[in-house]
Amino acid sequence: QVQLVESGGGLVQAGGSLRLSCAASGRTFSTYTMGWFRQAPGKEREFVAAISWSGLSIPYADSVKGRFTISRDNAKNTVYLQMNSLKPEDTAVYYCAASGVAFTNKPSDFRSWGQGTQVTVSS
């Protein structure tokens, strides 16, 4: 398994931007599909974005398409989520996750999870 630590969350006004980072331990980071999920209070965890080991992005969730961008730097064992034009409905705890399955966005395929970072968007 890989250990994951998210950072970069915080409070931002609607229309603003945040960049989340997820640092991974382990020498096999470059072989994993990496994903971002989020969970709002009272709601189920939902897929946001994912990226293959080679840097190809899996289709984004419709709710973030055109506003969020996922990227990775295998040399730094880090995956990023750039979030622009944030909306109050983006408020959630954001989780980074790793999967040994290629091109997947199913939570059940992700075996390693970070502790999450809170993103709050005020109106």
SETI-892622 format. One record per residue (C-alpha): residue in one letter; x, y, z. Coordinates in steps of 0.001 Angstrom, whole numbers, plus 524288, in hexadecimal, padded with zeros to 5 digits. Layout:
N
AXYZ/...
This chain:
123
Q800008000080000/V803B680E227FE4D/Q8025081887808D9/L7FB7B825068049A/V7FB328328780ACD/E7F2AF83D7480562/S7F4F584BF28070C/G7F054858D88017C/G7E25D859538063D/G7DC838655280C82/L7D21786FC180BFA/V7D014877237FF4D/Q7C59B87FF07F9BC/A7BD3587B977EE70/G7C45787D9F7E1B3/G7D18287BA17E800/S7DBBB8710C7E61B/L7E2E7866FF7EE32/R7ED4785D107EAF4/L7ED22850507F258/S7F92F847DF7F35D/C7FA8F839A77F712/A807EF834A07FACA/A80A0D8260F7F9E5/S8142281D658001E/G819AF811647F9A0/R821B680E887EDA3/T8165D8099D7E57D/F80E8E816467E4E9/S8109F8176D7D64B/T8095B80AA57D3FC/Y7FCAF80ED77DA9B/T7F07F8152D7D564/M7EE57820C87DE63/G7E12B8268A7E163/W7DA5D831757E896/F7CD5282F487EF38/R7C530838017F7F0/Q7BAF1836868025A/A7B1AC841388069D/P7AA528408F8138C/G79F1583704812BF/K7A2F98324E80539/E7AA1B8268F7FFDF/R7B810827527FB61/E7B89182AC77ECF9/F7C29E82A147E239/V7C8C9836DC7DDD5/A7D471833CB7D520/A7DEA28296D7D26A/I7EB26828127CAC9/S7F22681C2B7C5AD/W80038818C37C8A6/S8041D81E867BB79/G7FD1C82B657BDB1/L7F0B3828F37B605/S7E4CE82E397BCF2/I7D891826357BEBE/P7CC4582E147BB63/Y7C913837B17C631/A7BC87837E97CDD3/D7B2B18404F7C68D/S7B194849697D22B/V7BFE084D897D12D/K7C28884C357C2B3/G7C90B8584C7BD27/R7CC3885D9C7CAAD/F7D517853617D0F3/T7E1B884DB27CB90/I7E907841E97D0AB/S7F780840167CE57/R802BD8383B7D3D9/D8115D8392A7D568/N816E682B7D7D69B/A8246E830C37D9D3/K81E9E837507E5E3/N814EA82C757E929/T80A39836B37E91E/V7FCF5838607E2E3/Y7F606845707E20C/L7E84884A6B7E075/Q7E730858487DB61/M7D9AD85D827DE8E/N7D506869F37D7ED/S7C812871257D7DD/L7C47986AD17E4A7/K7B64486A337E8AB/P7AFFF868787F610/E7ABA585AEA7F1C8/D7BA088570B7F09E/T7BAE8857AE7FF6A/A7BF3384A528043B/V7CA4184263809BB/Y7D30683EBE7FE68/Y7DA0C831B67FE80/C7E57382CEC7F695/A7E5BF81E7B7F333/A7EE40814A97EC09/S7EA27809217E3BA/G7F1577FE077DD42/V7E69E7FD857D2F3/A7E907805227C686/F7DF3D80F577C1E2/T7D58780DF47CCCE/N7CCEE817527D456/K7C62180D647DCF8/P7C89480FCC7EB78/S7C927801287EDCF/D7D52B8003D7E4FD/F7DCBF809CA7ED7E/R7E33F802A97F8C9/S7EB7280D917FECB/W7E55281A19803D7/G7EA248267980A37/Q7E40A82CBF81632/G7DDA38378380E50/T7DE8D8464480DC9/Q7D33084F8180FFD/V7CF27858DB80540/T7C50986317808B4/V7BFA186C787FE9A/S7B7FC87812803B5/S7ADA187EF97FBC7/
